[in-house]
Every structure is written in C-alpha cells, then in structure tokens.
Amino acid sequence: MNWDQIEGNWKQIKGKLREKWGDFTDDDWDKIQGKRDHLIGKIQERYGKSRDEAEKEVDDWQRHYH
C-alpha cells in the first residue's frame, strides 16, 4: 500500500498505527492527519529516535501492513 492510499484511508488505518505507536495521544493523531513526514516527526519527538530510525520504522510498518 502506498502512502497516498494510507493518507486517503487515514481514519481506518490510524487504528492499526496505534497498535505500533501506542504512546501517541488523540491530539497527536489529529495533528499527523495521515502525513508521513508528520508521523516521522512525531516518532522522533515521542520516542527520541533519529530521523533515519523513524523513517525505517514507518517503512517497515508500511511494507508489512495488510
């Protein structure tokens, strides 16, 4: 699934994302609004990861999402 599809189905998909990144608040999810860069930035902020680490996590999740 490409990121455009994820963004287009954000309301349904964010439940799956919550399973992976459960420390985000509802407000965090509202601010992300399906934007990949916003998700990466929030992972960096919340989990103290580098941009490369956060991008790899998002890419791995995207590759395995069904």
Phi and psi in degrees as a GROMACS rama.xvg file:
@    title "Ramachandran Plot"
@    xaxis  label "Phi"
@    yaxis  label "Psi"
@TYPE xy
-85.32  167.913  ASN-2
-67.7321  -29.3083  TRP-3
-60.3541  -39.1003  ASP-4
-68.1669  -39.6749  GLN-5
-62.7603  -47.5697  ILE-6
-61.805  -39.6765  GLU-7
-67.5414  -25.9112  GLY-8
-113.188  31.9823  ASN-9
-53.1807  -45.3147  TRP-10
-59.9306  -38.7972  LYS-11
-76.9292  -38.7524  GLN-12
-79.9232  -27.8129  ILE-13
-63.1787  -23.5209  LYS-14
-62.4949  -39.9984  GLY-15
-68.7554  -37.9005  LYS-16
-65.7709  -33.7766  LEU-17
-61.9813  -30.8815  ARG-18
-63.8907  -34.4416  GLU-19
-85.3419  -43.71  LYS-20
-118.841  72.904  TRP-21
-76.2326  -9.30546  GLY-22
-82.3879  -6.46834  ASP-23
-75.9445  143.809  PHE-24
-85.5782  168.394  THR-25
-58.5463  -37.7089  ASP-26
-62.8876  -40.1153  ASP-27
-58.3554  -48.1861  ASP-28
-62.93  -38.2579  TRP-29
-64.1065  -37.6288  ASP-30
-72.126  -33.6716  LYS-31
-66.7815  -44.2173  ILE-32
45.2514  37.8708  GLN-33
83.2273  0.521638  GLY-34
-83.4575  121.53  LYS-35
-58.0253  -46.8781  ARG-36
-62.499  -35.569  ASP-37
-67.612  -40.075  HIS-38
-62.6045  -45.5184  LEU-39
-60.654  -45.0728  ILE-40
-61.7632  -39.4772  GLY-41
-69.2905  -36.6904  LYS-42
-63.0971  -43.4733  ILE-43
-59.1369  -47.1726  GLN-44
-66.5925  -49.5407  GLU-45
-75.8974  -36.7665  ARG-46
-107.882  0.0129852  TYR-47
66.1899  35.0683  GLY-48
-98.8787  158.565  LYS-49
-74.69  164.94  SER-50
-59.712  -43.1884  ARG-51
-60.7208  -43.1183  ASP-52
-63.314  -43.8167  GLU-53
-65.7554  -42.1078  ALA-54
-62.3803  -40.9171  GLU-55
-63.5869  -41.5809  LYS-56
-60.8625  -44.8867  GLU-57
-65.1631  -44.4552  VAL-58
-61.1583  -43.3737  ASP-59
-63.1124  -43.7419  ASP-60
-61.6239  -46.0157  TRP-61
-61.7224  -40.2506  GLN-62
-66.0064  -31.7671  ARG-63
-99.751  -3.55882  HIS-64
-72.0853  135.589  TYR-65
